[in-house]
Amino acid sequence: MSKFLKGTLILIVAGLITRVLGFINRIVIARAIGEEGVGLYMMAVPTLALAITLTQMGLPVAISKLVAEAEAVGDQRRVKKILVVSLATTGVLSAIFFPAMVLLAPLLSTTLFTDARTYYPLLAISPVVPIVAVSSVLRGYFQGKQQMKPYAYSQLLEQIIRISLIAFCTSIFLPYGIEYAAAGAMLSSVIGELGSLIYLFYMFKRKKRINIRPQFFHYAKAGKETFMSLMRIALPTTGSRLIGSIAWFFEPIVVAHSLALAGVAASLATRQYGELTGYALPLLMLPSFITYSLSTSLVPAISEAAAQQQMFLIERRVQQAMRLSMITGGLAVVVLYVFADPIMQLMYGTSHSAVFIKVMAPFFLFYYCQGPLQAVLQGLDLAKAAMMNSLIGSVVKTACIFALATQPNLGIMGAALSIAIGTVLVTLLHFATIMKVISYSIYIFEYIHTFFVMLAAGFVGHLAFYHSLTSLPISMRTIAAIIITTVVYVILLVIFKLVKREELVRIPFVRGFFRKN
């Protein structure tokens, strides 16, 4: 197995484990601080994401690329320059955004979020900015050297520390108020990131063949060319992510003000936002790990075919990507829609947010196709078009939130519908952009058969859960019904020839699947 493929598989496995651990972390938070506490927590998270995006400035990808190029020719002096300039850049940015978060926390909490209690979570999470600034440089360095284990293990360590401390931190602060408990949850995240940084620094000291301390300031001052090389890669890379982070930052603000205009009290709006973004959305996004793995394999596959001007091969690979996204995402939609109530009850002890899942799950079939389509655009060197599509989707989503959430008969459901509208729009824009560049044939019967398989499997699952297995405890009944649904779904896929036997064998190694086909 090649070094690249081995590293890719390590990241895929680690990503799956990290996603599951992150979901467990959300469950622990939900059970510890409740819906209102989750609302306060989730209102602060977008601000953190925006600050981290601005601090990193897309540097991890740029560092990885430039370090890999320097390693290929054995230029350790250039590697040292890259590290020094990157650390200096992220250091300056974190020195700006860390105190900015602390100083702006009162304004953000009272004016923008309309709930003064968000001040404490914002204050608690702000120290993570300089921590992530340094760790992002080290992660980019290890990726550039194709040493994926330190990166993967650091992600796992962060989640393990966070989950280990979340109950302890929230229980200590809960007697002082729900806002302090939410701040305690944020504090566990900070400690988790710190543990990850310490591990990365230890591995860097252990594995490095260079010493950056001598002449650090000399390299920093003389690193203009290196800085420009980093920015040429980093700025375009961070475009789509920055758009998403900015849209996410404004989302709770727009939702809070829209619900206030609809006559919803601030505390109730916070609780409803927590149900939507802390309970429903993470569950809806969890299956996207499968299509994320597909996207990772698709970028080099499309790039290779485009470089060879093999347009028919590009179309074939897009067809494969869409079919695999539809059938894997279709199963996720069926399971989430049919079993929304028992899943939420088992995970969080309440099924209040199940209605969001039932309304949004059908639309999220587009979300599961969005990642592979964006990967195709990147492979075709259309990253700028993908960024513009994301921008349009974010603007439309924000406008729809303000238009729909202000309606008293919709309220928070208007925000949920707006997120679904934005998701569908971006996916359709990606698809339209691809069709302008390549010839693409739509096999309508494949889509009709897929929808029929989804309906049939969902009907069987509904019968199994609500009629055939009623004597079992809810946990056993849910698991058994989901297994029955999955088996029926796979059998019908094979019957309708939507998936072939050899493809089922190859799915875990999707990258190899694209190469051989």
Contacts in CASP RR format, 6 or more apart in sequence:
PFRMAT RR
TARGET T0000
AUTHOR 0000-0000-0000
METHOD contacts of the structure
MODEL  1
MSKFLKGTLILIVAGLITRVLGFINRIVIARAIGEEGVGLYMMAVPTLAL
AITLTQMGLPVAISKLVAEAEAVGDQRRVKKILVVSLATTGVLSAIFFPA
MVLLAPLLSTTLFTDARTYYPLLAISPVVPIVAVSSVLRGYFQGKQQMKP
YAYSQLLEQIIRISLIAFCTSIFLPYGIEYAAAGAMLSSVIGELGSLIYL
FYMFKRKKRINIRPQFFHYAKAGKETFMSLMRIALPTTGSRLIGSIAWFF
EPIVVAHSLALAGVAASLATRQYGELTGYALPLLMLPSFITYSLSTSLVP
AISEAAAQQQMFLIERRVQQAMRLSMITGGLAVVVLYVFADPIMQLMYGT
SHSAVFIKVMAPFFLFYYCQGPLQAVLQGLDLAKAAMMNSLIGSVVKTAC
IFALATQPNLGIMGAALSIAIGTVLVTLLHFATIMKVISYSIYIFEYIHT
FFVMLAAGFVGHLAFYHSLTSLPISMRTIAAIIITTVVYVILLVIFKLVK
REELVRIPFVRGFFRKN
1 9 0 8 1.000
3 146 0 8 1.000
4 146 0 8 1.000
5 511 0 8 1.000
6 148 0 8 1.000
7 146 0 8 1.000
7 148 0 8 1.000
8 148 0 8 1.000
8 296 0 8 1.000
8 297 0 8 1.000
8 511 0 8 1.000
10 148 0 8 1.000
10 149 0 8 1.000
10 152 0 8 1.000
11 148 0 8 1.000
11 151 0 8 1.000
11 152 0 8 1.000
11 296 0 8 1.000
12 293 0 8 1.000
12 296 0 8 1.000
13 152 0 8 1.000
14 151 0 8 1.000
14 152 0 8 1.000
14 153 0 8 1.000
14 155 0 8 1.000
14 156 0 8 1.000
15 152 0 8 1.000
15 155 0 8 1.000
15 289 0 8 1.000
16 289 0 8 1.000
17 156 0 8 1.000
18 155 0 8 1.000
18 156 0 8 1.000
18 159 0 8 1.000
19 286 0 8 1.000
19 289 0 8 1.000
21 156 0 8 1.000
21 159 0 8 1.000
21 160 0 8 1.000
21 163 0 8 1.000
22 159 0 8 1.000
22 162 0 8 1.000
22 163 0 8 1.000
23 282 0 8 1.000
23 283 0 8 1.000
23 286 0 8 1.000
24 163 0 8 1.000
25 159 0 8 1.000
25 162 0 8 1.000
25 163 0 8 1.000
25 166 0 8 1.000
26 278 0 8 1.000
26 279 0 8 1.000
26 282 0 8 1.000
27 347 0 8 1.000
27 348 0 8 1.000
28 163 0 8 1.000
28 166 0 8 1.000
28 167 0 8 1.000
29 38 0 8 1.000
29 41 0 8 1.000
29 166 0 8 1.000
29 170 0 8 1.000
29 185 0 8 1.000
30 38 0 8 1.000
30 278 0 8 1.000
30 279 0 8 1.000
30 347 0 8 1.000
30 348 0 8 1.000
31 348 0 8 1.000
31 349 0 8 1.000
32 166 0 8 1.000
32 167 0 8 1.000
32 170 0 8 1.000
32 171 0 8 1.000
32 174 0 8 1.000
32 181 0 8 1.000
32 185 0 8 1.000
33 41 0 8 1.000
33 170 0 8 1.000
33 174 0 8 1.000
33 178 0 8 1.000
33 181 0 8 1.000
33 182 0 8 1.000
33 185 0 8 1.000
34 178 0 8 1.000
35 271 0 8 1.000
35 274 0 8 1.000
35 275 0 8 1.000
35 279 0 8 1.000
35 350 0 8 1.000
35 352 0 8 1.000
36 178 0 8 1.000
36 267 0 8 1.000
36 270 0 8 1.000
36 271 0 8 1.000
36 274 0 8 1.000
37 178 0 8 1.000
37 179 0 8 1.000
37 181 0 8 1.000
37 182 0 8 1.000
37 270 0 8 1.000
37 271 0 8 1.000
37 274 0 8 1.000
38 182 0 8 1.000
38 274 0 8 1.000
38 275 0 8 1.000
38 278 0 8 1.000
38 279 0 8 1.000
39 182 0 8 1.000
39 270 0 8 1.000
39 271 0 8 1.000
39 273 0 8 1.000
39 274 0 8 1.000
39 277 0 8 1.000
39 278 0 8 1.000
40 115 0 8 1.000
40 117 0 8 1.000
40 118 0 8 1.000
40 121 0 8 1.000
40 178 0 8 1.000
40 179 0 8 1.000
40 182 0 8 1.000
40 270 0 8 1.000
41 121 0 8 1.000
41 182 0 8 1.000
41 185 0 8 1.000
41 186 0 8 1.000
41 274 0 8 1.000
41 278 0 8 1.000
42 252 0 8 1.000
42 273 0 8 1.000
42 274 0 8 1.000
42 277 0 8 1.000
42 278 0 8 1.000
43 113 0 8 1.000
43 115 0 8 1.000
43 118 0 8 1.000
43 121 0 8 1.000
43 252 0 8 1.000
43 256 0 8 1.000
43 270 0 8 1.000
43 273 0 8 1.000
44 118 0 8 1.000
44 121 0 8 1.000
44 122 0 8 1.000
44 125 0 8 1.000
44 182 0 8 1.000
44 186 0 8 1.000
45 125 0 8 1.000
46 245 0 8 1.000
46 248 0 8 1.000
46 249 0 8 1.000
46 250 0 8 1.000
46 251 0 8 1.000
46 252 0 8 1.000
47 101 0 8 1.000
47 108 0 8 1.000
47 122 0 8 1.000
47 125 0 8 1.000
47 249 0 8 1.000
48 125 0 8 1.000
48 128 0 8 1.000
48 129 0 8 1.000
49 245 0 8 1.000
49 248 0 8 1.000
49 249 0 8 1.000
50 245 0 8 1.000
50 246 0 8 1.000
50 248 0 8 1.000
50 249 0 8 1.000
51 97 0 8 1.000
51 100 0 8 1.000
51 101 0 8 1.000
51 126 0 8 1.000
51 129 0 8 1.000
52 128 0 8 1.000
52 129 0 8 1.000
52 132 0 8 1.000
52 245 0 8 1.000
53 238 0 8 1.000
53 241 0 8 1.000
53 242 0 8 1.000
53 245 0 8 1.000
54 93 0 8 1.000
54 97 0 8 1.000
54 242 0 8 1.000
54 245 0 8 1.000
55 90 0 8 1.000
55 93 0 8 1.000
55 94 0 8 1.000
55 97 0 8 1.000
55 129 0 8 1.000
55 132 0 8 1.000
55 133 0 8 1.000
55 136 0 8 1.000
56 90 0 8 1.000
56 132 0 8 1.000
56 133 0 8 1.000
56 136 0 8 1.000
56 238 0 8 1.000
57 89 0 8 1.000
57 90 0 8 1.000
57 93 0 8 1.000
57 231 0 8 1.000
57 234 0 8 1.000
57 235 0 8 1.000
57 238 0 8 1.000
58 234 0 8 1.000
58 235 0 8 1.000
58 237 0 8 1.000
58 238 0 8 1.000
58 241 0 8 1.000
59 86 0 8 1.000
59 89 0 8 1.000
59 90 0 8 1.000
59 136 0 8 1.000
59 137 0 8 1.000
59 140 0 8 1.000
59 230 0 8 1.000
59 234 0 8 1.000
60 136 0 8 1.000
60 137 0 8 1.000
60 139 0 8 1.000
60 140 0 8 1.000
60 143 0 8 1.000
61 140 0 8 1.000
61 233 0 8 1.000
61 234 0 8 1.000
61 237 0 8 1.000
62 229 0 8 1.000
62 230 0 8 1.000
62 231 0 8 1.000
62 232 0 8 1.000
62 233 0 8 1.000
62 234 0 8 1.000
62 237 0 8 1.000
63 82 0 8 1.000
63 83 0 8 1.000
63 86 0 8 1.000
63 137 0 8 1.000
63 140 0 8 1.000
63 141 0 8 1.000
63 143 0 8 1.000
63 144 0 8 1.000
63 230 0 8 1.000
64 140 0 8 1.000
64 141 0 8 1.000
64 143 0 8 1.000
64 144 0 8 1.000
65 144 0 8 1.000
65 233 0 8 1.000
66 78 0 8 1.000
66 82 0 8 1.000
66 226 0 8 1.000
66 229 0 8 1.000
66 230 0 8 1.000
66 233 0 8 1.000
67 79 0 8 1.000
67 82 0 8 1.000
67 140 0 8 1.000
67 141 0 8 1.000
67 143 0 8 1.000
67 144 0 8 1.000
67 145 0 8 1.000
68 144 0 8 1.000
68 145 0 8 1.000
68 146 0 8 1.000
70 76 0 8 1.000
70 78 0 8 1.000
70 79 0 8 1.000
70 82 0 8 1.000
71 79 0 8 1.000
71 144 0 8 1.000
71 145 0 8 1.000
76 209 0 8 1.000
76 210 0 8 1.000
78 226 0 8 1.000
79 141 0 8 1.000
79 210 0 8 1.000
80 210 0 8 1.000
80 212 0 8 1.000
80 219 0 8 1.000
81 219 0 8 1.000
81 223 0 8 1.000
81 226 0 8 1.000
82 141 0 8 1.000
82 226 0 8 1.000
82 230 0 8 1.000
83 137 0 8 1.000
83 141 0 8 1.000
83 210 0 8 1.000
83 212 0 8 1.000
84 212 0 8 1.000
84 216 0 8 1.000
84 219 0 8 1.000
84 220 0 8 1.000
84 223 0 8 1.000
85 219 0 8 1.000
85 220 0 8 1.000
85 223 0 8 1.000
85 226 0 8 1.000
85 227 0 8 1.000
85 230 0 8 1.000
86 137 0 8 1.000
86 230 0 8 1.000
87 134 0 8 1.000
87 137 0 8 1.000
87 212 0 8 1.000
88 220 0 8 1.000
89 227 0 8 1.000
89 230 0 8 1.000
90 133 0 8 1.000
90 134 0 8 1.000
90 136 0 8 1.000
90 137 0 8 1.000
91 130 0 8 1.000
91 133 0 8 1.000
91 134 0 8 1.000
93 133 0 8 1.000
94 129 0 8 1.000
94 130 0 8 1.000
94 133 0 8 1.000
95 130 0 8 1.000
97 129 0 8 1.000
98 126 0 8 1.000
98 127 0 8 1.000
98 129 0 8 1.000
98 130 0 8 1.000
101 122 0 8 1.000
101 125 0 8 1.000
101 126 0 8 1.000
101 129 0 8 1.000
102 123 0 8 1.000
102 126 0 8 1.000
105 119 0 8 1.000
105 122 0 8 1.000
105 123 0 8 1.000
105 126 0 8 1.000
106 119 0 8 1.000
108 118 0 8 1.000
108 119 0 8 1.000
108 122 0 8 1.000
109 115 0 8 1.000
109 116 0 8 1.000
109 117 0 8 1.000
109 118 0 8 1.000
109 119 0 8 1.000
109 122 0 8 1.000
110 116 0 8 1.000
110 119 0 8 1.000
112 253 0 8 1.000
112 256 0 8 1.000
113 252 0 8 1.000
113 253 0 8 1.000
113 256 0 8 1.000
114 256 0 8 1.000
114 257 0 8 1.000
114 260 0 8 1.000
114 266 0 8 1.000
114 269 0 8 1.000
115 256 0 8 1.000
115 266 0 8 1.000
115 267 0 8 1.000
115 269 0 8 1.000
115 270 0 8 1.000
117 178 0 8 1.000
117 179 0 8 1.000
117 182 0 8 1.000
117 270 0 8 1.000
118 179 0 8 1.000
119 179 0 8 1.000
120 179 0 8 1.000
120 180 0 8 1.000
120 182 0 8 1.000
120 183 0 8 1.000
121 179 0 8 1.000
121 182 0 8 1.000
121 183 0 8 1.000
121 185 0 8 1.000
121 186 0 8 1.000
123 183 0 8 1.000
124 183 0 8 1.000
124 184 0 8 1.000
124 186 0 8 1.000
124 187 0 8 1.000
124 190 0 8 1.000
125 186 0 8 1.000
125 189 0 8 1.000
125 190 0 8 1.000
127 190 0 8 1.000
128 189 0 8 1.000
128 190 0 8 1.000
128 193 0 8 1.000
131 190 0 8 1.000
131 193 0 8 1.000
131 194 0 8 1.000
131 197 0 8 1.000
132 193 0 8 1.000
134 197 0 8 1.000
134 201 0 8 1.000
135 154 0 8 1.000
135 193 0 8 1.000
135 196 0 8 1.000
135 197 0 8 1.000
135 200 0 8 1.000
138 150 0 8 1.000
138 197 0 8 1.000
138 200 0 8 1.000
138 201 0 8 1.000
138 204 0 8 1.000
139 150 0 8 1.000
139 151 0 8 1.000
139 154 0 8 1.000
139 200 0 8 1.000
140 151 0 8 1.000
141 204 0 8 1.000
142 148 0 8 1.000
142 150 0 8 1.000
142 151 0 8 1.000
142 200 0 8 1.000
142 203 0 8 1.000
142 204 0 8 1.000
143 151 0 8 1.000
147 207 0 8 1.000
150 199 0 8 1.000
150 200 0 8 1.000
150 203 0 8 1.000
150 204 0 8 1.000
150 207 0 8 1.000
151 200 0 8 1.000
153 199 0 8 1.000
154 196 0 8 1.000
154 197 0 8 1.000
154 199 0 8 1.000
154 200 0 8 1.000
155 196 0 8 1.000
157 192 0 8 1.000
157 195 0 8 1.000
157 196 0 8 1.000
157 199 0 8 1.000
158 192 0 8 1.000
158 193 0 8 1.000
158 195 0 8 1.000
158 196 0 8 1.000
159 192 0 8 1.000
161 188 0 8 1.000
161 191 0 8 1.000
161 192 0 8 1.000
161 195 0 8 1.000
161 196 0 8 1.000
162 188 0 8 1.000
162 189 0 8 1.000
162 191 0 8 1.000
162 192 0 8 1.000
165 187 0 8 1.000
165 188 0 8 1.000
165 191 0 8 1.000
165 192 0 8 1.000
166 185 0 8 1.000
166 188 0 8 1.000
168 188 0 8 1.000
169 184 0 8 1.000
169 185 0 8 1.000
169 187 0 8 1.000
169 188 0 8 1.000
170 181 0 8 1.000
170 184 0 8 1.000
170 185 0 8 1.000
170 188 0 8 1.000
172 184 0 8 1.000
173 180 0 8 1.000
173 181 0 8 1.000
173 183 0 8 1.000
173 184 0 8 1.000
174 180 0 8 1.000
174 181 0 8 1.000
212 219 0 8 1.000
236 383 0 8 1.000
236 384 0 8 1.000
236 387 0 8 1.000
237 383 0 8 1.000
239 387 0 8 1.000
240 374 0 8 1.000
240 383 0 8 1.000
240 386 0 8 1.000
240 387 0 8 1.000
240 390 0 8 1.000
243 387 0 8 1.000
243 390 0 8 1.000
243 391 0 8 1.000
243 394 0 8 1.000
244 390 0 8 1.000
244 394 0 8 1.000
246 394 0 8 1.000
247 394 0 8 1.000
247 397 0 8 1.000
247 398 0 8 1.000
250 398 0 8 1.000
251 397 0 8 1.000
251 398 0 8 1.000
251 401 0 8 1.000
251 415 0 8 1.000
252 273 0 8 1.000
252 277 0 8 1.000
254 398 0 8 1.000
254 401 0 8 1.000
254 402 0 8 1.000
254 405 0 8 1.000
255 269 0 8 1.000
255 273 0 8 1.000
255 401 0 8 1.000
255 405 0 8 1.000
255 412 0 8 1.000
255 415 0 8 1.000
256 266 0 8 1.000
256 269 0 8 1.000
256 270 0 8 1.000
256 273 0 8 1.000
257 402 0 8 1.000
258 401 0 8 1.000
258 402 0 8 1.000
258 404 0 8 1.000
258 405 0 8 1.000
258 406 0 8 1.000
258 411 0 8 1.000
258 415 0 8 1.000
259 268 0 8 1.000
259 269 0 8 1.000
259 272 0 8 1.000
259 273 0 8 1.000
259 405 0 8 1.000
259 406 0 8 1.000
259 411 0 8 1.000
259 412 0 8 1.000
260 266 0 8 1.000
260 269 0 8 1.000
261 406 0 8 1.000
262 405 0 8 1.000
262 406 0 8 1.000
262 407 0 8 1.000
262 408 0 8 1.000
262 410 0 8 1.000
262 411 0 8 1.000
263 408 0 8 1.000
264 272 0 8 1.000
264 411 0 8 1.000
264 412 0 8 1.000
269 412 0 8 1.000
272 411 0 8 1.000
272 412 0 8 1.000
273 412 0 8 1.000
273 415 0 8 1.000
275 352 0 8 1.000
275 353 0 8 1.000
275 356 0 8 1.000
275 412 0 8 1.000
276 353 0 8 1.000
276 356 0 8 1.000
276 412 0 8 1.000
276 415 0 8 1.000
276 416 0 8 1.000
278 353 0 8 1.000
279 344 0 8 1.000
279 348 0 8 1.000
279 352 0 8 1.000
279 353 0 8 1.000
279 356 0 8 1.000
280 353 0 8 1.000
280 354 0 8 1.000
280 356 0 8 1.000
280 357 0 8 1.000
280 360 0 8 1.000
280 416 0 8 1.000
281 356 0 8 1.000
281 419 0 8 1.000
283 336 0 8 1.000
283 343 0 8 1.000
283 344 0 8 1.000
283 347 0 8 1.000
283 357 0 8 1.000
284 336 0 8 1.000
284 357 0 8 1.000
284 360 0 8 1.000
284 361 0 8 1.000
284 364 0 8 1.000
284 367 0 8 1.000
285 364 0 8 1.000
285 367 0 8 1.000
287 328 0 8 1.000
287 329 0 8 1.000
287 332 0 8 1.000
287 336 0 8 1.000
287 368 0 8 1.000
288 367 0 8 1.000
288 368 0 8 1.000
288 371 0 8 1.000
290 328 0 8 1.000
290 329 0 8 1.000
290 332 0 8 1.000
290 368 0 8 1.000
291 324 0 8 1.000
291 325 0 8 1.000
291 328 0 8 1.000
291 329 0 8 1.000
291 368 0 8 1.000
291 369 0 8 1.000
291 371 0 8 1.000
291 372 0 8 1.000
292 371 0 8 1.000
293 510 0 8 1.000
294 321 0 8 1.000
294 324 0 8 1.000
294 325 0 8 1.000
294 372 0 8 1.000
294 375 0 8 1.000
294 510 0 8 1.000
295 371 0 8 1.000
295 372 0 8 1.000
295 374 0 8 1.000
295 375 0 8 1.000
296 375 0 8 1.000
296 511 0 8 1.000
297 510 0 8 1.000
297 511 0 8 1.000
297 512 0 8 1.000
297 513 0 8 1.000
297 514 0 8 1.000
298 317 0 8 1.000
298 321 0 8 1.000
298 372 0 8 1.000
298 375 0 8 1.000
298 376 0 8 1.000
298 379 0 8 1.000
298 514 0 8 1.000
299 375 0 8 1.000
299 378 0 8 1.000
299 379 0 8 1.000
300 379 0 8 1.000
300 511 0 8 1.000
301 317 0 8 1.000
301 511 0 8 1.000
301 514 0 8 1.000
301 515 0 8 1.000
302 314 0 8 1.000
302 317 0 8 1.000
302 318 0 8 1.000
302 375 0 8 1.000
302 376 0 8 1.000
302 378 0 8 1.000
302 379 0 8 1.000
302 380 0 8 1.000
303 379 0 8 1.000
305 311 0 8 1.000
305 313 0 8 1.000
305 314 0 8 1.000
305 317 0 8 1.000
306 314 0 8 1.000
306 379 0 8 1.000
306 380 0 8 1.000
306 381 0 8 1.000
311 438 0 8 1.000
311 439 0 8 1.000
314 380 0 8 1.000
314 438 0 8 1.000
315 438 0 8 1.000
315 439 0 8 1.000
315 440 0 8 1.000
315 441 0 8 1.000
316 517 0 8 1.000
317 514 0 8 1.000
317 517 0 8 1.000
318 376 0 8 1.000
318 434 0 8 1.000
318 438 0 8 1.000
318 440 0 8 1.000
319 440 0 8 1.000
319 441 0 8 1.000
319 443 0 8 1.000
320 513 0 8 1.000
320 514 0 8 1.000
320 517 0 8 1.000
321 372 0 8 1.000
321 373 0 8 1.000
321 375 0 8 1.000
321 376 0 8 1.000
322 369 0 8 1.000
322 372 0 8 1.000
322 373 0 8 1.000
323 446 0 8 1.000
323 498 0 8 1.000
323 499 0 8 1.000
324 372 0 8 1.000
324 507 0 8 1.000
324 510 0 8 1.000
325 368 0 8 1.000
325 369 0 8 1.000
325 371 0 8 1.000
325 372 0 8 1.000
326 365 0 8 1.000
326 369 0 8 1.000
326 446 0 8 1.000
326 447 0 8 1.000
326 450 0 8 1.000
327 450 0 8 1.000
327 453 0 8 1.000
327 493 0 8 1.000
327 498 0 8 1.000
327 499 0 8 1.000
328 368 0 8 1.000
329 365 0 8 1.000
329 368 0 8 1.000
330 365 0 8 1.000
330 368 0 8 1.000
330 450 0 8 1.000
330 454 0 8 1.000
331 454 0 8 1.000
331 457 0 8 1.000
331 486 0 8 1.000
331 489 0 8 1.000
332 364 0 8 1.000
332 368 0 8 1.000
333 361 0 8 1.000
333 362 0 8 1.000
333 364 0 8 1.000
333 365 0 8 1.000
333 368 0 8 1.000
333 454 0 8 1.000
334 454 0 8 1.000
334 457 0 8 1.000
334 458 0 8 1.000
334 485 0 8 1.000
334 489 0 8 1.000
335 482 0 8 1.000
335 485 0 8 1.000
335 486 0 8 1.000
336 343 0 8 1.000
336 357 0 8 1.000
336 361 0 8 1.000
336 364 0 8 1.000
337 357 0 8 1.000
337 358 0 8 1.000
337 361 0 8 1.000
337 362 0 8 1.000
337 458 0 8 1.000
338 458 0 8 1.000
338 461 0 8 1.000
338 462 0 8 1.000
338 465 0 8 1.000
338 481 0 8 1.000
338 485 0 8 1.000
339 465 0 8 1.000
339 478 0 8 1.000
339 481 0 8 1.000
339 482 0 8 1.000
340 351 0 8 1.000
340 354 0 8 1.000
340 355 0 8 1.000
340 357 0 8 1.000
340 358 0 8 1.000
340 361 0 8 1.000
341 351 0 8 1.000
341 354 0 8 1.000
342 351 0 8 1.000
342 465 0 8 1.000
342 474 0 8 1.000
342 477 0 8 1.000
342 478 0 8 1.000
343 354 0 8 1.000
343 478 0 8 1.000
344 350 0 8 1.000
344 351 0 8 1.000
344 352 0 8 1.000
344 353 0 8 1.000
344 354 0 8 1.000
344 357 0 8 1.000
345 351 0 8 1.000
345 354 0 8 1.000
345 474 0 8 1.000
346 474 0 8 1.000
346 475 0 8 1.000
346 478 0 8 1.000
355 413 0 8 1.000
356 413 0 8 1.000
356 416 0 8 1.000
359 413 0 8 1.000
359 416 0 8 1.000
359 417 0 8 1.000
359 420 0 8 1.000
360 416 0 8 1.000
360 417 0 8 1.000
360 419 0 8 1.000
360 420 0 8 1.000
363 420 0 8 1.000
363 421 0 8 1.000
363 423 0 8 1.000
363 424 0 8 1.000
364 420 0 8 1.000
364 423 0 8 1.000
366 423 0 8 1.000
366 424 0 8 1.000
366 427 0 8 1.000
366 428 0 8 1.000
367 423 0 8 1.000
367 427 0 8 1.000
369 427 0 8 1.000
369 431 0 8 1.000
370 423 0 8 1.000
370 426 0 8 1.000
370 427 0 8 1.000
370 430 0 8 1.000
373 427 0 8 1.000
373 430 0 8 1.000
373 431 0 8 1.000
373 434 0 8 1.000
374 386 0 8 1.000
374 430 0 8 1.000
376 430 0 8 1.000
376 434 0 8 1.000
377 383 0 8 1.000
377 385 0 8 1.000
377 386 0 8 1.000
377 430 0 8 1.000
377 433 0 8 1.000
377 434 0 8 1.000
378 386 0 8 1.000
380 434 0 8 1.000
380 437 0 8 1.000
380 438 0 8 1.000
382 433 0 8 1.000
382 437 0 8 1.000
385 433 0 8 1.000
386 430 0 8 1.000
386 433 0 8 1.000
389 426 0 8 1.000
389 429 0 8 1.000
389 430 0 8 1.000
389 433 0 8 1.000
390 426 0 8 1.000
392 425 0 8 1.000
392 426 0 8 1.000
392 429 0 8 1.000
393 422 0 8 1.000
393 425 0 8 1.000
393 426 0 8 1.000
393 429 0 8 1.000
394 422 0 8 1.000
396 421 0 8 1.000
396 422 0 8 1.000
396 425 0 8 1.000
397 418 0 8 1.000
397 419 0 8 1.000
397 421 0 8 1.000
397 422 0 8 1.000
397 425 0 8 1.000
398 418 0 8 1.000
400 414 0 8 1.000
400 417 0 8 1.000
400 418 0 8 1.000
400 421 0 8 1.000
400 422 0 8 1.000
401 414 0 8 1.000
401 415 0 8 1.000
401 418 0 8 1.000
401 419 0 8 1.000
403 418 0 8 1.000
404 410 0 8 1.000
404 411 0 8 1.000
404 414 0 8 1.000
404 415 0 8 1.000
404 417 0 8 1.000
404 418 0 8 1.000
405 411 0 8 1.000
405 412 0 8 1.000
405 414 0 8 1.000
405 415 0 8 1.000
405 418 0 8 1.000
407 414 0 8 1.000
410 417 0 8 1.000
434 440 0 8 1.000
446 498 0 8 1.000
449 496 0 8 1.000
449 498 0 8 1.000
450 498 0 8 1.000
452 492 0 8 1.000
452 496 0 8 1.000
453 489 0 8 1.000
453 492 0 8 1.000
453 493 0 8 1.000
453 496 0 8 1.000
453 498 0 8 1.000
454 489 0 8 1.000
456 488 0 8 1.000
456 492 0 8 1.000
457 485 0 8 1.000
457 486 0 8 1.000
457 488 0 8 1.000
457 489 0 8 1.000
457 492 0 8 1.000
458 485 0 8 1.000
460 484 0 8 1.000
460 485 0 8 1.000
460 488 0 8 1.000
461 481 0 8 1.000
461 482 0 8 1.000
461 484 0 8 1.000
461 485 0 8 1.000
461 488 0 8 1.000
464 480 0 8 1.000
464 481 0 8 1.000
464 484 0 8 1.000
464 485 0 8 1.000
465 477 0 8 1.000
465 478 0 8 1.000
465 481 0 8 1.000
469 476 0 8 1.000
469 477 0 8 1.000
469 480 0 8 1.000
469 481 0 8 1.000
470 477 0 8 1.000
472 480 0 8 1.000
490 499 0 8 1.000
493 499 0 8 1.000
494 500 0 8 1.000
494 501 0 8 1.000
503 513 0 8 1.000
506 512 0 8 1.000
506 513 0 8 1.000
506 516 0 8 1.000
507 513 0 8 1.000
END
